Amino acid sequence: MDLDDGVTLRAADDPAIKNDLRRAWIADRLDERLGEFGETHAVDVVCAPRAVAAALTSLLSSLAVPVCASLPPLTGCDENNISQWAFDLLEALPNAHYNAFVYVLALLREVLAKSWQTTAATRLAAVARDAFLPNGEPDARAHVFAAVQFLLTSNL
């Protein structure tokens, strides 16, 4: 099942995921309802970034078909090969999977830009790898990790 066919969750009964998604849904509905009153009347719903990241990671990693289910042929993970493999990966993803990958990567790039930690790119790449390809061959997971880390840190 692709992302555009609907979302099938293995962890649909997890109360933490339901609670985080419910809060996000409520925040969206509040923004829609209060949008006509202008920004001076907007209500901020406080939700910790860590909770949003945890909910997003749980959601993506529990999809019936992982975001990175369609992988191009694996090459070496060195700097010479990974940049081309990362672009091949983007081309190999179906449209909905590509959109999810790119939007999550954009979010992670924003997080990285505001981070003061030097290991943030490595940590974010590991989180993204676990969300995009939760269960896969070690070599495939290493390629996704290296590709995400490349795409996070390169000036594209």
C-alpha positions as CSV (number, residue, x, y, z in Angstrom):
1,M,0.0,0.0,0.0
2,D,1.4,3.4,-1.0
3,L,1.0,6.5,1.1
4,D,-1.6,7.9,-1.3
5,D,-3.7,4.8,-0.9
6,G,-4.2,5.6,2.7
7,V,-2.3,5.1,5.9
8,T,-2.2,1.7,7.5
9,L,-0.6,1.8,10.9
10,R,0.8,-1.1,12.8
11,A,0.8,1.0,15.9
12,A,-2.8,2.3,15.5
13,D,-3.6,1.6,19.2
14,D,-0.6,3.3,20.7
15,P,-2.1,5.9,23.0
16,A,0.9,8.2,22.8
17,I,0.7,8.4,19.0
18,K,-3.1,8.9,19.1
19,N,-2.7,11.7,21.6
20,D,0.0,13.5,19.6
21,L,-1.9,13.2,16.4
22,R,-5.1,14.3,18.1
23,R,-3.3,17.4,19.4
24,A,-2.0,18.2,15.9
25,W,-5.4,17.7,14.4
26,I,-7.0,20.0,17.0
27,A,-4.3,22.7,16.4
28,D,-5.1,22.5,12.6
29,R,-8.8,22.8,13.2
30,L,-8.3,25.8,15.5
31,D,-6.1,27.5,13.0
32,E,-8.8,27.0,10.3
33,R,-11.6,28.3,12.5
34,L,-9.6,31.2,14.0
35,G,-7.9,32.2,10.7
36,E,-10.8,34.5,9.7
37,F,-10.3,36.5,12.9
38,G,-6.7,37.4,12.0
39,E,-3.4,36.6,13.6
40,T,-4.1,38.9,16.6
41,H,-6.8,36.5,17.8
42,A,-4.9,33.3,17.0
43,V,-4.6,30.7,19.8
44,D,-1.2,28.9,20.1
45,V,-1.4,25.2,21.0
46,V,1.8,24.3,22.8
47,C,3.4,21.1,21.7
48,A,7.0,20.3,22.3
49,P,9.1,19.8,19.2
50,R,10.3,16.5,20.6
51,A,6.7,15.3,20.9
52,V,6.0,16.3,17.3
53,A,9.2,14.6,16.1
54,A,8.3,11.4,18.0
55,A,4.8,11.3,16.6
56,L,6.1,11.9,13.1
57,T,8.7,9.3,13.4
58,S,6.3,6.8,14.9
59,L,3.8,7.5,12.1
60,L,6.3,7.1,9.3
61,S,7.9,4.0,10.7
62,S,4.6,2.3,11.2
63,L,3.4,2.6,7.6
64,A,2.6,-0.7,5.9
65,V,5.0,0.2,3.1
66,P,8.1,2.2,4.2
67,V,8.8,5.5,2.5
68,C,12.1,4.1,1.1
69,A,10.7,0.8,-0.1
70,S,11.9,1.5,-3.6
71,L,15.7,1.6,-3.5
72,P,18.0,2.0,-6.4
73,P,20.8,-0.6,-6.7
74,L,23.1,-0.3,-3.7
75,T,26.6,1.2,-4.3
76,G,29.4,2.0,-1.8
77,C,28.6,4.5,1.0
78,D,31.7,6.6,0.4
79,E,31.5,10.3,-0.5
80,N,32.1,9.7,-4.2
81,N,29.1,7.3,-4.6
82,I,26.6,8.5,-2.0
83,S,25.7,11.8,-3.6
84,Q,24.7,10.1,-6.9
85,W,22.9,7.3,-5.0
86,A,21.0,10.0,-3.0
87,F,19.7,11.6,-6.2
88,D,18.9,8.1,-7.7
89,L,16.9,7.4,-4.5
90,L,14.9,10.6,-5.0
91,E,14.1,9.6,-8.6
92,A,13.2,6.0,-7.6
93,L,10.6,7.0,-5.0
94,P,6.9,7.1,-6.0
95,N,5.4,10.7,-5.9
96,A,3.8,10.4,-2.5
97,H,6.8,8.8,-1.0
98,Y,9.0,11.4,-2.6
99,N,6.9,14.2,-1.1
100,A,7.0,12.6,2.4
101,F,10.8,12.2,2.1
102,V,11.4,15.8,0.9
103,Y,9.1,17.4,3.4
104,V,10.6,15.5,6.3
105,L,14.1,16.3,5.1
106,A,13.1,20.0,4.8
107,L,11.9,19.9,8.4
108,L,15.1,18.2,9.6
109,R,17.2,20.8,7.7
110,E,15.4,23.5,9.7
111,V,16.1,21.7,12.9
112,L,19.7,21.3,11.9
113,A,20.0,25.0,11.1
114,K,18.9,25.9,14.6
115,S,21.0,23.3,16.3
116,W,24.2,24.1,18.2
117,Q,25.3,20.5,18.4
118,T,28.0,19.2,16.1
119,T,26.5,15.7,16.1
120,A,23.0,16.9,15.1
121,A,23.3,15.8,11.5
122,T,24.3,12.3,12.4
123,R,21.5,12.0,15.0
124,L,18.9,13.4,12.6
125,A,20.0,11.1,9.8
126,A,19.6,8.1,12.1
127,V,16.1,9.3,13.1
128,A,15.2,9.8,9.5
129,R,16.6,6.4,8.5
130,D,14.6,4.7,11.2
131,A,11.4,6.5,10.0
132,F,12.0,6.0,6.2
133,L,13.2,2.4,6.4
134,P,12.5,0.9,9.8
135,N,13.1,-2.8,8.8
136,G,15.6,-3.4,6.1
137,E,18.9,-5.0,5.2
138,P,21.8,-3.4,7.1
139,D,23.4,-2.3,3.8
140,A,20.2,-0.6,2.6
141,R,19.8,1.1,5.9
142,A,23.4,2.3,5.8
143,H,22.8,3.7,2.3
144,V,19.6,5.6,3.4
145,F,21.5,6.9,6.5
146,A,24.4,8.2,4.3
147,A,22.0,9.7,1.7
148,V,20.0,11.5,4.3
149,Q,23.1,12.8,6.0
150,F,24.4,14.0,2.7
151,L,21.1,15.7,1.8
152,L,21.0,17.3,5.2
153,T,24.5,18.8,5.1
154,S,25.0,19.6,1.5
155,N,24.1,23.0,0.0
156,L,21.5,22.0,-2.6
